[in-house]
Amino acid sequence: MNMDGLVTISDAWLWLQWLFFLPGDFAAMVLLGTPIGDFFEITLGSIQGVGSGALSFCVWFVVFESLLQE
């Protein structure tokens, strides 16, 4: 994950970051280059950014909240 060619403990933190940002990054990639994405000024720099993190937090909150209520 950190491009050193080895799987080490430092990769685990990067996997967690990748997993956390996955919903927001996916939304950014889908909206990139669309009129809606242009309106919200979504660029490749939006990947793992503040907006992506906020959206990801909301998605994971809803997911875990629904899992805990069952």
mmJSON file of the N, C-alpha and C atoms, coordinates in Angstrom:
{"data_MODEL":{"atom_site":{
"group_PDB":["ATOM","ATOM","ATOM","ATOM","ATOM","ATOM","ATOM","ATOM","ATOM","ATOM","ATOM","ATOM","ATOM","ATOM","ATOM","ATOM","ATOM","ATOM","ATOM","ATOM","ATOM","ATOM","ATOM","ATOM","ATOM","ATOM","ATOM","ATOM","ATOM","ATOM","ATOM","ATOM","ATOM","ATOM","ATOM","ATOM","ATOM","ATOM","ATOM","ATOM","ATOM","ATOM","ATOM","ATOM","ATOM","ATOM","ATOM","ATOM","ATOM","ATOM","ATOM","ATOM","ATOM","ATOM","ATOM","ATOM","ATOM","ATOM","ATOM","ATOM","ATOM","ATOM","ATOM","ATOM","ATOM","ATOM","ATOM","ATOM","ATOM","ATOM","ATOM","ATOM","ATOM","ATOM","ATOM","ATOM","ATOM","ATOM","ATOM","ATOM","ATOM","ATOM","ATOM","ATOM","ATOM","ATOM","ATOM","ATOM","ATOM","ATOM","ATOM","ATOM","ATOM","ATOM","ATOM","ATOM","ATOM","ATOM","ATOM","ATOM","ATOM","ATOM","ATOM","ATOM","ATOM","ATOM","ATOM","ATOM","ATOM","ATOM","ATOM","ATOM","ATOM","ATOM","ATOM","ATOM","ATOM","ATOM","ATOM","ATOM","ATOM","ATOM","ATOM","ATOM","ATOM","ATOM","ATOM","ATOM","ATOM","ATOM","ATOM","ATOM","ATOM","ATOM","ATOM","ATOM","ATOM","ATOM","ATOM","ATOM","ATOM","ATOM","ATOM","ATOM","ATOM","ATOM","ATOM","ATOM","ATOM","ATOM","ATOM","ATOM","ATOM","ATOM","ATOM","ATOM","ATOM","ATOM","ATOM","ATOM","ATOM","ATOM","ATOM","ATOM","ATOM","ATOM","ATOM","ATOM","ATOM","ATOM","ATOM","ATOM","ATOM","ATOM","ATOM","ATOM","ATOM","ATOM","ATOM","ATOM","ATOM","ATOM","ATOM","ATOM","ATOM","ATOM","ATOM","ATOM","ATOM","ATOM","ATOM","ATOM","ATOM","ATOM","ATOM","ATOM","ATOM","ATOM","ATOM","ATOM","ATOM","ATOM","ATOM","ATOM","ATOM","ATOM","ATOM","ATOM","ATOM","ATOM"],
"id":[1,2,3,4,5,6,7,8,9,10,11,12,13,14,15,16,17,18,19,20,21,22,23,24,25,26,27,28,29,30,31,32,33,34,35,36,37,38,39,40,41,42,43,44,45,46,47,48,49,50,51,52,53,54,55,56,57,58,59,60,61,62,63,64,65,66,67,68,69,70,71,72,73,74,75,76,77,78,79,80,81,82,83,84,85,86,87,88,89,90,91,92,93,94,95,96,97,98,99,100,101,102,103,104,105,106,107,108,109,110,111,112,113,114,115,116,117,118,119,120,121,122,123,124,125,126,127,128,129,130,131,132,133,134,135,136,137,138,139,140,141,142,143,144,145,146,147,148,149,150,151,152,153,154,155,156,157,158,159,160,161,162,163,164,165,166,167,168,169,170,171,172,173,174,175,176,177,178,179,180,181,182,183,184,185,186,187,188,189,190,191,192,193,194,195,196,197,198,199,200,201,202,203,204,205,206,207,208,209,210],
"type_symbol":["N","C","C","N","C","C","N","C","C","N","C","C","N","C","C","N","C","C","N","C","C","N","C","C","N","C","C","N","C","C","N","C","C","N","C","C","N","C","C","N","C","C","N","C","C","N","C","C","N","C","C","N","C","C","N","C","C","N","C","C","N","C","C","N","C","C","N","C","C","N","C","C","N","C","C","N","C","C","N","C","C","N","C","C","N","C","C","N","C","C","N","C","C","N","C","C","N","C","C","N","C","C","N","C","C","N","C","C","N","C","C","N","C","C","N","C","C","N","C","C","N","C","C","N","C","C","N","C","C","N","C","C","N","C","C","N","C","C","N","C","C","N","C","C","N","C","C","N","C","C","N","C","C","N","C","C","N","C","C","N","C","C","N","C","C","N","C","C","N","C","C","N","C","C","N","C","C","N","C","C","N","C","C","N","C","C","N","C","C","N","C","C","N","C","C","N","C","C","N","C","C","N","C","C","N","C","C","N","C","C"],
"label_atom_id":["N","CA","C","N","CA","C","N","CA","C","N","CA","C","N","CA","C","N","CA","C","N","CA","C","N","CA","C","N","CA","C","N","CA","C","N","CA","C","N","CA","C","N","CA","C","N","CA","C","N","CA","C","N","CA","C","N","CA","C","N","CA","C","N","CA","C","N","CA","C","N","CA","C","N","CA","C","N","CA","C","N","CA","C","N","CA","C","N","CA","C","N","CA","C","N","CA","C","N","CA","C","N","CA","C","N","CA","C","N","CA","C","N","CA","C","N","CA","C","N","CA","C","N","CA","C","N","CA","C","N","CA","C","N","CA","C","N","CA","C","N","CA","C","N","CA","C","N","CA","C","N","CA","C","N","CA","C","N","CA","C","N","CA","C","N","CA","C","N","CA","C","N","CA","C","N","CA","C","N","CA","C","N","CA","C","N","CA","C","N","CA","C","N","CA","C","N","CA","C","N","CA","C","N","CA","C","N","CA","C","N","CA","C","N","CA","C","N","CA","C","N","CA","C","N","CA","C","N","CA","C","N","CA","C","N","CA","C","N","CA","C","N","CA","C"],
"label_alt_id":[null,null,null,null,null,null,null,null,null,null,null,null,null,null,null,null,null,null,null,null,null,null,null,null,null,null,null,null,null,null,null,null,null,null,null,null,null,null,null,null,null,null,null,null,null,null,null,null,null,null,null,null,null,null,null,null,null,null,null,null,null,null,null,null,null,null,null,null,null,null,null,null,null,null,null,null,null,null,null,null,null,null,null,null,null,null,null,null,null,null,null,null,null,null,null,null,null,null,null,null,null,null,null,null,null,null,null,null,null,null,null,null,null,null,null,null,null,null,null,null,null,null,null,null,null,null,null,null,null,null,null,null,null,null,null,null,null,null,null,null,null,null,null,null,null,null,null,null,null,null,null,null,null,null,null,null,null,null,null,null,null,null,null,null,null,null,null,null,null,null,null,null,null,null,null,null,null,null,null,null,null,null,null,null,null,null,null,null,null,null,null,null,null,null,null,null,null,null,null,null,null,null,null,null,null,null,null,null,null,null],
"label_comp_id":["MET","MET","MET","ASN","ASN","ASN","MET","MET","MET","ASP","ASP","ASP","GLY","GLY","GLY","LEU","LEU","LEU","VAL","VAL","VAL","THR","THR","THR","ILE","ILE","ILE","SER","SER","SER","ASP","ASP","ASP","ALA","ALA","ALA","TRP","TRP","TRP","LEU","LEU","LEU","TRP","TRP","TRP","LEU","LEU","LEU","GLN","GLN","GLN","TRP","TRP","TRP","LEU","LEU","LEU","PHE","PHE","PHE","PHE","PHE","PHE","LEU","LEU","LEU","PRO","PRO","PRO","GLY","GLY","GLY","ASP","ASP","ASP","PHE","PHE","PHE","ALA","ALA","ALA","ALA","ALA","ALA","MET","MET","MET","VAL","VAL","VAL","LEU","LEU","LEU","LEU","LEU","LEU","GLY","GLY","GLY","THR","THR","THR","PRO","PRO","PRO","ILE","ILE","ILE","GLY","GLY","GLY","ASP","ASP","ASP","PHE","PHE","PHE","PHE","PHE","PHE","GLU","GLU","GLU","ILE","ILE","ILE","THR","THR","THR","LEU","LEU","LEU","GLY","GLY","GLY","SER","SER","SER","ILE","ILE","ILE","GLN","GLN","GLN","GLY","GLY","GLY","VAL","VAL","VAL","GLY","GLY","GLY","SER","SER","SER","GLY","GLY","GLY","ALA","ALA","ALA","LEU","LEU","LEU","SER","SER","SER","PHE","PHE","PHE","CYS","CYS","CYS","VAL","VAL","VAL","TRP","TRP","TRP","PHE","PHE","PHE","VAL","VAL","VAL","VAL","VAL","VAL","PHE","PHE","PHE","GLU","GLU","GLU","SER","SER","SER","LEU","LEU","LEU","LEU","LEU","LEU","GLN","GLN","GLN","GLU","GLU","GLU"],
"label_asym_id":["A","A","A","A","A","A","A","A","A","A","A","A","A","A","A","A","A","A","A","A","A","A","A","A","A","A","A","A","A","A","A","A","A","A","A","A","A","A","A","A","A","A","A","A","A","A","A","A","A","A","A","A","A","A","A","A","A","A","A","A","A","A","A","A","A","A","A","A","A","A","A","A","A","A","A","A","A","A","A","A","A","A","A","A","A","A","A","A","A","A","A","A","A","A","A","A","A","A","A","A","A","A","A","A","A","A","A","A","A","A","A","A","A","A","A","A","A","A","A","A","A","A","A","A","A","A","A","A","A","A","A","A","A","A","A","A","A","A","A","A","A","A","A","A","A","A","A","A","A","A","A","A","A","A","A","A","A","A","A","A","A","A","A","A","A","A","A","A","A","A","A","A","A","A","A","A","A","A","A","A","A","A","A","A","A","A","A","A","A","A","A","A","A","A","A","A","A","A","A","A","A","A","A","A","A","A","A","A","A","A"],
"label_entity_id":["1","1","1","1","1","1","1","1","1","1","1","1","1","1","1","1","1","1","1","1","1","1","1","1","1","1","1","1","1","1","1","1","1","1","1","1","1","1","1","1","1","1","1","1","1","1","1","1","1","1","1","1","1","1","1","1","1","1","1","1","1","1","1","1","1","1","1","1","1","1","1","1","1","1","1","1","1","1","1","1","1","1","1","1","1","1","1","1","1","1","1","1","1","1","1","1","1","1","1","1","1","1","1","1","1","1","1","1","1","1","1","1","1","1","1","1","1","1","1","1","1","1","1","1","1","1","1","1","1","1","1","1","1","1","1","1","1","1","1","1","1","1","1","1","1","1","1","1","1","1","1","1","1","1","1","1","1","1","1","1","1","1","1","1","1","1","1","1","1","1","1","1","1","1","1","1","1","1","1","1","1","1","1","1","1","1","1","1","1","1","1","1","1","1","1","1","1","1","1","1","1","1","1","1","1","1","1","1","1","1"],
"label_seq_id":[1,1,1,2,2,2,3,3,3,4,4,4,5,5,5,6,6,6,7,7,7,8,8,8,9,9,9,10,10,10,11,11,11,12,12,12,13,13,13,14,14,14,15,15,15,16,16,16,17,17,17,18,18,18,19,19,19,20,20,20,21,21,21,22,22,22,23,23,23,24,24,24,25,25,25,26,26,26,27,27,27,28,28,28,29,29,29,30,30,30,31,31,31,32,32,32,33,33,33,34,34,34,35,35,35,36,36,36,37,37,37,38,38,38,39,39,39,40,40,40,41,41,41,42,42,42,43,43,43,44,44,44,45,45,45,46,46,46,47,47,47,48,48,48,49,49,49,50,50,50,51,51,51,52,52,52,53,53,53,54,54,54,55,55,55,56,56,56,57,57,57,58,58,58,59,59,59,60,60,60,61,61,61,62,62,62,63,63,63,64,64,64,65,65,65,66,66,66,67,67,67,68,68,68,69,69,69,70,70,70],
"pdbx_PDB_ins_code":[null,null,null,null,null,null,null,null,null,null,null,null,null,null,null,null,null,null,null,null,null,null,null,null,null,null,null,null,null,null,null,null,null,null,null,null,null,null,null,null,null,null,null,null,null,null,null,null,null,null,null,null,null,null,null,null,null,null,null,null,null,null,null,null,null,null,null,null,null,null,null,null,null,null,null,null,null,null,null,null,null,null,null,null,null,null,null,null,null,null,null,null,null,null,null,null,null,null,null,null,null,null,null,null,null,null,null,null,null,null,null,null,null,null,null,null,null,null,null,null,null,null,null,null,null,null,null,null,null,null,null,null,null,null,null,null,null,null,null,null,null,null,null,null,null,null,null,null,null,null,null,null,null,null,null,null,null,null,null,null,null,null,null,null,null,null,null,null,null,null,null,null,null,null,null,null,null,null,null,null,null,null,null,null,null,null,null,null,null,null,null,null,null,null,null,null,null,null,null,null,null,null,null,null,null,null,null,null,null,null],
"Cartn_x":[0.819,0.0,0.865,2.03,2.887,3.974,3.834,4.703,6.127,6.356,7.702,7.894,6.839,6.943,6.783,6.569,6.415,5.085,4.54,3.352,3.826,3.675,4.144,3.022,3.289,2.294,1.889,2.788,2.424,1.373,1.3,0.26,-1.118,-1.204,-2.499,-3.182,-2.437,-3.006,-3.497,-2.751,-3.152,-4.397,-4.525,-5.738,-6.947,-6.787,-7.894,-8.299,-7.323,-7.623,-8.367,-7.892,-8.514,-9.964,-10.174,-11.512,-12.429,-11.933,-12.746,-13.178,-12.263,-12.554,-13.26,-13.448,-14.009,-15.35,-16.345,-17.618,-17.48,-16.766,-16.599,-15.763,-14.714,-13.879,-14.645,-15.49,-16.309,-17.266,-17.908,-18.82,-18.071,-16.876,-16.084,-15.709,-15.348,-14.977,-16.181,-17.355,-18.567,-18.94,-18.798,-19.195,-18.135,-16.919,-15.819,-16.142,-16.109,-16.332,-17.788,-18.705,-20.129,-20.508,-21.664,-22.092,-22.25,-22.736,-22.875,-21.499,-20.571,-19.207,-18.536,-18.816,-18.262,-18.837,-20.134,-20.762,-20.134,-19.89,-19.286,-17.76,-17.207,-15.756,-14.986,-15.474,-14.81,-13.706,-12.503,-11.338,-10.655,-9.577,-8.82,-8.242,-8.06,-7.598,-8.643,-9.882,-10.943,-10.834,-10.07,-9.909,-9.192,-9.767,-9.302,-9.199,-10.074,-10.126,-11.18,-11.436,-12.377,-13.796,-14.231,-15.572,-15.752,-14.746,-14.789,-14.831,-14.069,-14.054,-15.388,-16.001,-17.293,-18.38,-18.405,-19.385,-19.149,-17.907,-17.581,-17.987,-17.735,-18.136,-19.64,-20.409,-21.871,-22.318,-21.723,-22.089,-21.77,-20.553,-20.17,-20.997,-21.372,-22.222,-23.561,-24.166,-25.456,-25.309,-24.238,-24.02,-23.887,-23.033,-22.823,-24.034,-24.731,-25.939,-26.992,-27.143,-28.133,-27.7,-26.4,-25.93,-26.098,-25.936,-26.048,-27.492,-28.437,-29.824,-30.472,-29.836,-30.426,-30.253],
"Cartn_y":[-1.195,0.0,1.262,1.204,2.394,2.328,1.411,1.299,0.85,0.173,-0.312,-1.764,-2.408,-3.773,-4.829,-4.423,-5.352,-5.108,-6.159,-5.999,-5.94,-4.768,-4.556,-3.935,-3.711,-3.134,-1.724,-1.008,0.339,0.29,-0.812,-0.961,-1.106,-1.665,-1.845,-0.5,0.506,1.844,2.418,2.214,2.721,1.997,0.695,-0.039,0.513,0.83,1.402,2.769,3.584,4.884,4.705,3.801,3.544,3.09,2.174,1.659,2.755,3.595,4.681,5.641,6.038,7.029,6.436,5.132,4.48,5.066,5.253,5.804,7.218,8.084,9.451,9.522,8.72,8.698,8.15,7.138,6.596,7.661,8.383,9.452,10.532,10.879,11.893,11.416,10.151,9.623,9.571,9.251,9.222,10.628,11.611,12.983,13.759,13.269,13.971,14.195,15.443,15.787,15.933,15.78,15.982,17.406,17.873,19.223,19.365,18.321,18.38,18.441,17.636,17.66,19.001,19.596,20.924,21.967,21.858,22.803,22.716,21.482,21.291,21.35,21.676,21.827,20.573,19.416,18.146,17.923,17.714,17.443,16.181,15.782,14.64,14.93,16.189,16.57,16.341,16.075,15.801,14.408,13.543,12.182,12.242,11.609,11.607,13.02,13.89,15.25,15.401,16.635,16.932,16.502,16.837,16.466,14.962,14.291,12.834,12.221,12.782,12.285,12.5,13.663,13.953,13.02,12.829,11.921,10.49,10.073,8.727,8.525,9.526,9.427,9.219,9.986,9.85,8.469,7.985,6.658,5.583,5.607,4.583,4.697,5.917,6.098,5.4,5.612,4.987,3.466,2.978,1.535,0.906,1.465,0.888,1.063,2.174,2.395,1.338,1.034,0.025,-1.375,-1.636,-2.948,-3.141,-2.078,-2.174,-2.266,-1.818,-1.864,-3.225,-4.098,-5.41,-6.357],
"Cartn_z":[0.0,0.0,0.0,0.656,0.674,-0.391,-1.338,-2.519,-2.209,-1.061,-0.785,-1.195,-1.707,-2.188,-1.116,0.124,1.235,1.934,2.54,3.372,4.811,5.42,6.79,7.617,8.887,9.783,9.352,8.719,8.263,7.159,6.442,5.43,6.056,7.251,7.912,8.141,8.582,8.782,7.461,6.395,5.087,4.574,4.866,4.493,5.222,6.506,7.273,6.729,6.375,5.782,4.463,3.63,2.343,2.541,3.489,3.747,4.284,5.187,5.733,4.631,3.76,2.724,1.501,1.453,0.267,-0.18,0.684,0.194,-0.384,0.296,-0.188,-1.448,-1.518,-2.717,-3.914,-3.678,-4.757,-5.287,-4.374,-4.792,-5.574,-5.134,-5.834,-7.236,-7.364,-8.681,-9.618,-9.079,-9.904,-10.361,-9.477,-9.8,-10.566,-10.61,-11.27,-12.75,-13.169,-14.569,-14.963,-14.025,-14.311,-13.939,-14.415,-14.007,-12.491,-11.834,-10.373,-9.716,-10.221,-9.705,-9.937,-11.096,-11.373,-10.419,-10.127,-9.204,-7.815,-7.345,-6.028,-6.064,-7.239,-7.437,-7.031,-7.47,-7.183,-8.204,-7.699,-8.538,-8.018,-8.68,-8.171,-6.792,-6.465,-5.135,-4.055,-4.461,-3.496,-2.898,-3.539,-3.048,-1.699,-0.694,0.69,1.259,0.799,1.318,2.401,2.774,3.854,3.472,2.281,1.844,1.766,1.241,1.165,2.558,3.47,4.843,5.538,5.317,5.943,5.412,4.102,3.516,3.988,4.029,4.485,5.934,6.774,8.175,8.294,7.538,7.583,7.116,6.042,5.532,6.553,7.104,8.087,9.362,9.749,10.928,10.73,9.567,9.268,9.205,8.59,8.482,9.868,10.708,12.028,12.941,12.791,13.563,13.222,11.942,11.548,11.98,11.991,12.44,13.943,14.713,16.165,16.637,15.829,16.238,16.006,15.275,14.993,16.124],
"occupancy":[1.0,1.0,1.0,1.0,1.0,1.0,1.0,1.0,1.0,1.0,1.0,1.0,1.0,1.0,1.0,1.0,1.0,1.0,1.0,1.0,1.0,1.0,1.0,1.0,1.0,1.0,1.0,1.0,1.0,1.0,1.0,1.0,1.0,1.0,1.0,1.0,1.0,1.0,1.0,1.0,1.0,1.0,1.0,1.0,1.0,1.0,1.0,1.0,1.0,1.0,1.0,1.0,1.0,1.0,1.0,1.0,1.0,1.0,1.0,1.0,1.0,1.0,1.0,1.0,1.0,1.0,1.0,1.0,1.0,1.0,1.0,1.0,1.0,1.0,1.0,1.0,1.0,1.0,1.0,1.0,1.0,1.0,1.0,1.0,1.0,1.0,1.0,1.0,1.0,1.0,1.0,1.0,1.0,1.0,1.0,1.0,1.0,1.0,1.0,1.0,1.0,1.0,1.0,1.0,1.0,1.0,1.0,1.0,1.0,1.0,1.0,1.0,1.0,1.0,1.0,1.0,1.0,1.0,1.0,1.0,1.0,1.0,1.0,1.0,1.0,1.0,1.0,1.0,1.0,1.0,1.0,1.0,1.0,1.0,1.0,1.0,1.0,1.0,1.0,1.0,1.0,1.0,1.0,1.0,1.0,1.0,1.0,1.0,1.0,1.0,1.0,1.0,1.0,1.0,1.0,1.0,1.0,1.0,1.0,1.0,1.0,1.0,1.0,1.0,1.0,1.0,1.0,1.0,1.0,1.0,1.0,1.0,1.0,1.0,1.0,1.0,1.0,1.0,1.0,1.0,1.0,1.0,1.0,1.0,1.0,1.0,1.0,1.0,1.0,1.0,1.0,1.0,1.0,1.0,1.0,1.0,1.0,1.0,1.0,1.0,1.0,1.0,1.0,1.0,1.0,1.0,1.0,1.0,1.0,1.0],
"B_iso_or_equiv":[0.0,0.0,0.0,0.0,0.0,0.0,0.0,0.0,0.0,0.0,0.0,0.0,0.0,0.0,0.0,0.0,0.0,0.0,0.0,0.0,0.0,0.0,0.0,0.0,0.0,0.0,0.0,0.0,0.0,0.0,0.0,0.0,0.0,0.0,0.0,0.0,0.0,0.0,0.0,0.0,0.0,0.0,0.0,0.0,0.0,0.0,0.0,0.0,0.0,0.0,0.0,0.0,0.0,0.0,0.0,0.0,0.0,0.0,0.0,0.0,0.0,0.0,0.0,0.0,0.0,0.0,0.0,0.0,0.0,0.0,0.0,0.0,0.0,0.0,0.0,0.0,0.0,0.0,0.0,0.0,0.0,0.0,0.0,0.0,0.0,0.0,0.0,0.0,0.0,0.0,0.0,0.0,0.0,0.0,0.0,0.0,0.0,0.0,0.0,0.0,0.0,0.0,0.0,0.0,0.0,0.0,0.0,0.0,0.0,0.0,0.0,0.0,0.0,0.0,0.0,0.0,0.0,0.0,0.0,0.0,0.0,0.0,0.0,0.0,0.0,0.0,0.0,0.0,0.0,0.0,0.0,0.0,0.0,0.0,0.0,0.0,0.0,0.0,0.0,0.0,0.0,0.0,0.0,0.0,0.0,0.0,0.0,0.0,0.0,0.0,0.0,0.0,0.0,0.0,0.0,0.0,0.0,0.0,0.0,0.0,0.0,0.0,0.0,0.0,0.0,0.0,0.0,0.0,0.0,0.0,0.0,0.0,0.0,0.0,0.0,0.0,0.0,0.0,0.0,0.0,0.0,0.0,0.0,0.0,0.0,0.0,0.0,0.0,0.0,0.0,0.0,0.0,0.0,0.0,0.0,0.0,0.0,0.0,0.0,0.0,0.0,0.0,0.0,0.0,0.0,0.0,0.0,0.0,0.0,0.0],
"pdbx_formal_charge":[null,null,null,null,null,null,null,null,null,null,null,null,null,null,null,null,null,null,null,null,null,null,null,null,null,null,null,null,null,null,null,null,null,null,null,null,null,null,null,null,null,null,null,null,null,null,null,null,null,null,null,null,null,null,null,null,null,null,null,null,null,null,null,null,null,null,null,null,null,null,null,null,null,null,null,null,null,null,null,null,null,null,null,null,null,null,null,null,null,null,null,null,null,null,null,null,null,null,null,null,null,null,null,null,null,null,null,null,null,null,null,null,null,null,null,null,null,null,null,null,null,null,null,null,null,null,null,null,null,null,null,null,null,null,null,null,null,null,null,null,null,null,null,null,null,null,null,null,null,null,null,null,null,null,null,null,null,null,null,null,null,null,null,null,null,null,null,null,null,null,null,null,null,null,null,null,null,null,null,null,null,null,null,null,null,null,null,null,null,null,null,null,null,null,null,null,null,null,null,null,null,null,null,null,null,null,null,null,null,null],
"auth_seq_id":[1,1,1,2,2,2,3,3,3,4,4,4,5,5,5,6,6,6,7,7,7,8,8,8,9,9,9,10,10,10,11,11,11,12,12,12,13,13,13,14,14,14,15,15,15,16,16,16,17,17,17,18,18,18,19,19,19,20,20,20,21,21,21,22,22,22,23,23,23,24,24,24,25,25,25,26,26,26,27,27,27,28,28,28,29,29,29,30,30,30,31,31,31,32,32,32,33,33,33,34,34,34,35,35,35,36,36,36,37,37,37,38,38,38,39,39,39,40,40,40,41,41,41,42,42,42,43,43,43,44,44,44,45,45,45,46,46,46,47,47,47,48,48,48,49,49,49,50,50,50,51,51,51,52,52,52,53,53,53,54,54,54,55,55,55,56,56,56,57,57,57,58,58,58,59,59,59,60,60,60,61,61,61,62,62,62,63,63,63,64,64,64,65,65,65,66,66,66,67,67,67,68,68,68,69,69,69,70,70,70],
"auth_comp_id":["MET","MET","MET","ASN","ASN","ASN","MET","MET","MET","ASP","ASP","ASP","GLY","GLY","GLY","LEU","LEU","LEU","VAL","VAL","VAL","THR","THR","THR","ILE","ILE","ILE","SER","SER","SER","ASP","ASP","ASP","ALA","ALA","ALA","TRP","TRP","TRP","LEU","LEU","LEU","TRP","TRP","TRP","LEU","LEU","LEU","GLN","GLN","GLN","TRP","TRP","TRP","LEU","LEU","LEU","PHE","PHE","PHE","PHE","PHE","PHE","LEU","LEU","LEU","PRO","PRO","PRO","GLY","GLY","GLY","ASP","ASP","ASP","PHE","PHE","PHE","ALA","ALA","ALA","ALA","ALA","ALA","MET","MET","MET","VAL","VAL","VAL","LEU","LEU","LEU","LEU","LEU","LEU","GLY","GLY","GLY","THR","THR","THR","PRO","PRO","PRO","ILE","ILE","ILE","GLY","GLY","GLY","ASP","ASP","ASP","PHE","PHE","PHE","PHE","PHE","PHE","GLU","GLU","GLU","ILE","ILE","ILE","THR","THR","THR","LEU","LEU","LEU","GLY","GLY","GLY","SER","SER","SER","ILE","ILE","ILE","GLN","GLN","GLN","GLY","GLY","GLY","VAL","VAL","VAL","GLY","GLY","GLY","SER","SER","SER","GLY","GLY","GLY","ALA","ALA","ALA","LEU","LEU","LEU","SER","SER","SER","PHE","PHE","PHE","CYS","CYS","CYS","VAL","VAL","VAL","TRP","TRP","TRP","PHE","PHE","PHE","VAL","VAL","VAL","VAL","VAL","VAL","PHE","PHE","PHE","GLU","GLU","GLU","SER","SER","SER","LEU","LEU","LEU","LEU","LEU","LEU","GLN","GLN","GLN","GLU","GLU","GLU"],
"auth_asym_id":["A","A","A","A","A","A","A","A","A","A","A","A","A","A","A","A","A","A","A","A","A","A","A","A","A","A","A","A","A","A","A","A","A","A","A","A","A","A","A","A","A","A","A","A","A","A","A","A","A","A","A","A","A","A","A","A","A","A","A","A","A","A","A","A","A","A","A","A","A","A","A","A","A","A","A","A","A","A","A","A","A","A","A","A","A","A","A","A","A","A","A","A","A","A","A","A","A","A","A","A","A","A","A","A","A","A","A","A","A","A","A","A","A","A","A","A","A","A","A","A","A","A","A","A","A","A","A","A","A","A","A","A","A","A","A","A","A","A","A","A","A","A","A","A","A","A","A","A","A","A","A","A","A","A","A","A","A","A","A","A","A","A","A","A","A","A","A","A","A","A","A","A","A","A","A","A","A","A","A","A","A","A","A","A","A","A","A","A","A","A","A","A","A","A","A","A","A","A","A","A","A","A","A","A","A","A","A","A","A","A"],
"auth_atom_id":["N","CA","C","N","CA","C","N","CA","C","N","CA","C","N","CA","C","N","CA","C","N","CA","C","N","CA","C","N","CA","C","N","CA","C","N","CA","C","N","CA","C","N","CA","C","N","CA","C","N","CA","C","N","CA","C","N","CA","C","N","CA","C","N","CA","C","N","CA","C","N","CA","C","N","CA","C","N","CA","C","N","CA","C","N","CA","C","N","CA","C","N","CA","C","N","CA","C","N","CA","C","N","CA","C","N","CA","C","N","CA","C","N","CA","C","N","CA","C","N","CA","C","N","CA","C","N","CA","C","N","CA","C","N","CA","C","N","CA","C","N","CA","C","N","CA","C","N","CA","C","N","CA","C","N","CA","C","N","CA","C","N","CA","C","N","CA","C","N","CA","C","N","CA","C","N","CA","C","N","CA","C","N","CA","C","N","CA","C","N","CA","C","N","CA","C","N","CA","C","N","CA","C","N","CA","C","N","CA","C","N","CA","C","N","CA","C","N","CA","C","N","CA","C","N","CA","C","N","CA","C","N","CA","C","N","CA","C","N","CA","C","N","CA","C"],
"pdbx_PDB_model_num":[1,1,1,1,1,1,1,1,1,1,1,1,1,1,1,1,1,1,1,1,1,1,1,1,1,1,1,1,1,1,1,1,1,1,1,1,1,1,1,1,1,1,1,1,1,1,1,1,1,1,1,1,1,1,1,1,1,1,1,1,1,1,1,1,1,1,1,1,1,1,1,1,1,1,1,1,1,1,1,1,1,1,1,1,1,1,1,1,1,1,1,1,1,1,1,1,1,1,1,1,1,1,1,1,1,1,1,1,1,1,1,1,1,1,1,1,1,1,1,1,1,1,1,1,1,1,1,1,1,1,1,1,1,1,1,1,1,1,1,1,1,1,1,1,1,1,1,1,1,1,1,1,1,1,1,1,1,1,1,1,1,1,1,1,1,1,1,1,1,1,1,1,1,1,1,1,1,1,1,1,1,1,1,1,1,1,1,1,1,1,1,1,1,1,1,1,1,1,1,1,1,1,1,1,1,1,1,1,1,1]
}}}
